[in-house]
């Protein structure tokens, strides 16, 4: 019995070796996880047009002790979503489809961050001795690095972390005037939450860019909310990462404006040296 391997992987790996009856059962399961997880043996047998004994044999063929375990493991796979197993309607694709998706996500989030929360968060950044940015996974790791790259240009000591152990270590060694910025599209990242909790329990300030009504959102000092909306179409990258980047831009821009006399000179020096390196062009991006 291999309960560490999800049942869908097991079924897919064994598709070519199934008997005719087992193949019918396999294709029924892959086509409708919800029905297969909740139906009785008789209902599954009827839908697959096989005998009830075939259902029992199929369970053993896919490394389950009995039909009960088979249905339990199907239910576990169902939690991931049917869209990762069977075909879903194709969304608008190509250049226009991708851009429209991004624009729609940004429009939905345009008014979520209140001026009050923005002022609270930007004041914390301005006063911080050191800023730690936590984000794990593909999107949030890159966005954490983006925050670091944006804030060091303004003269702030800022370090991005994505390693779970290093995040905990950094959170444990914070001073009272240090600040953590946590990034999580979903708000359920256990590593980011655990590290933020260490800092919060020591009465350190924590800002989060994440969804409302999530464990991370409830923990932090200041929440800059975002709202994500994922469709059943799994073949394109999530547009939600643009929403997080926009929230970062809002925060960092406000910080720069609050300290404009300091940041203007920092940015001027940066521009002079970058232009000396790459050749003069007044309108090229600052260090990007």
N, C-alpha and C positions, 0 to 999 in steps of 0.2 A: 504494500500500500504506500503510495507516494502522495501524501496530503500536502506536501510543500509545493507540488506542481499543480497549477490550476487545471481544473477538469477539462476546460476548453482546449488547452494545449495538448492534453492526453488524447482527447477525441480526434483532434486534427492530425496528430502524429500517427494514429492507428487507422485512419480512414481507409487506406488501401488494403488493409488486412482484415477488415470486417467481413462477416458473412452477409448474405443478402438481407436478412432480417435485421442484423446489427447495423447495417448501413442505413436502413430506413429510420431506425431509432436515432442514430447519430445525426442525421440530417433534420429530423424533427426537432431535436434539442437545439442544434445550432440555429435553426430558423425561428425558434420561439422559446427563449430561456424562461420567460415568465410562466408560460403554460407548463413547461416541463418541470419547473421547480414546485408548482402548486397543484398539479393534477394528480389523481390517484393512479395506481398502476394500471387499472382497467381503462382509464381515460387515455393514458399514454399509449397503451397497446392498441386501443381503438383508433386513435389518431394516426398511428404509424402503420396500422393494418398488419400487426404481428400478434403473437400470443403473449399472454402475461409471463409465461416462462421465459420468453425471449428477452423481456425487460430485465429479469433477474440475471440471465446469462450475460447480458450487455453490461450490467453493473460490475460484474466480476471481470469482464474483459477490459474495462477501463480502470482497473485497480481499486475498485470500491468493494467493501465487504458485503454490502447489500444495497437494495434500492433506496433505503432511507439515507444512507451515506451519499449515494449518487445525487439525490435530490438536494441534500444539504450543500454539496459542493457546487451544484448548478446555481443554487441561490447565492452563494458567495461570489460566483462569477457574474451573476446578474447585477450585483452592486456596482461593478465597473461600468456596465452599460451594454445594451444590445447593439448600439451603434458601432462597437469595436469588433463585432462578429459578423453581422449581416449587412447587406447593402443598404445605404440610406440615400434619400433623394440628393442629387447633385445640386449644390448651390451655384450661384453665378460665379464664374471663375475668370481667369485671364486678368489682365491689368486692371480693368475697370472694377471687376468684382472684388479684388483685393483692396483697392483704394476705398471703395464704397463701404466695405466692412470696417475699415479703420476709421473713416469719417463718422460712421454711425456710432461706434464705441465712444469716440471722443465727444460727440454731441450729447450722448446720454450722460456723460460725466461732467459736462461743462459747469454745472452749477452746484455740484455736490459739496465742494469745499467752501465753508463759510469764511467770511472775512475775519471773524473772531478767532476761529481755529488757526487760520493762517498767521495771524499776528502772534498768537501764543507760541506756535511752532517756530516761527522765524526769530522771535525774541530769545528762545532757548538756544537756537543755533548761534546767534550773535554773541551770547554770553559764555558759550562753552569753551573750556580750555582745550578739550580734545573731543573729537566726534568719532564714534565707532558706528559703522554701518553693517548691518547683518542681513544677509539674503542667501538662500540656498536654492538649488535647482537651476535649470538653464536660464530662465528669464530673470529671476531675482538676483542671481549671482552677477549677471551682466549689469543690471540696474544698480546694484550696490557699488560696483566699480565706477559706474557713471556718476553717482553722487560724490565719490571720492575725487574723481577727476574734475568735477565742477567746483567743489568747495576748496580744493587746494589752490586753485587759481585765484580765489578771493582772499587767500592768506590764512586759511583755517587748517589746523592739523587734523587730518581726517584719514582714517584707515578702513578699508572694506574687508569683511571676513565672510567666508562661505563654509569653512571647515567647522563642523559641529563642536569639536574639542576646543579649537581656538576661540570660537565665539564664547563658550562658557568661561574660558580662562580670561579673556578680555573683559567680560562682564564682571568677573570676580575681582578684578584689580582696578576698577574705576574709582576715581576721586569724586568728591561731591559736586564739583563743577564740570564734570564730563557729561557727555550726552550720547545716547544710543538712538540711531534711526533704524527701525526694523521695516523690511520690505517683504510683503507676502501677498500674492494675488488672491489666494483663497482665504488666508487668515488662520489656517490650521497647521502650519508647518511646526512639527514638534520641536525641532532644534532651535528655530528662531524663538518660539514661545518660551522654551526652557531658559534660554540665555536672557531674554527680556525679563523673565520672572526673577532671575538672580539679581539683576540690576534694580528691579522694582522693589524687591524685598529689602534692599539696602537703601531705599529711598532715593535712588538715582532717577533722573528724568529719562523717559523713553518716549520717542515719537514713533508712530507707525503709519505707514501708507498701506492700507489693506481694506477689506470689506467690513462694513458695520455688522454688529451682532455676531461676532466670531470670538473665539477665545483670546486671540491676540488683541483685538479691538477693545475688549473689556479690561485688559490688563494695563494698558499704557497710559501715560500722562496726557498726551495729546494725540488725537486720531485725525489724520487727513484721509477722509473716506474715498474709496473708489468702488465702482460697481462693475462686476464682470458679467458677461452674458455669453455662454458657450452654446453653440448649436450642435446638432447631431452630425454635422459634417466634419469629420476628423482629419481631413487630408491637408488642411492649411494651418499654418502657425496661428496661435491665438492673437487676436487683435488687442487683447487686454493689456499686453505689455506696452502698447502705445499709451494707454490710459495711465499706467504707472509712470512712464516717462514724463507725461504732461504734468502729473502731480509734482514730480521732482522739479520740473522747470518752474512751476508756480512758486514752490518753496524757495528754491535757490535764487530766483529773480528777486523775490521780496527781500531776502537776506542781502543781496548785492545793493539794492536800493537803500536799505536801512544804513548801510555802511559805505555809501557811495564815494565819500572822499577818500577812504582807505582803499576800497576796491578799484576805483578808477585808476589809481597809480599802479596797483598790482597788475591790472589788465594792460595798461600802457607798456609797462616793462616787458610783459609777456609778448605783446604784439611786436615790439621792437626786435626782440631776440629771435622770435620765430620767423619774422620777415627777413632778418639777416641770414637765416639758415636756408630758407626755401626760395628766396627771391621776393622782391617787393610786390605786393598786391594789396591795396588797402581794404578790399572787400572779401578776402578769403576768410573763412571761419577761424576763430581764435583757438589755434592748437588742435583742431579736429582733423 
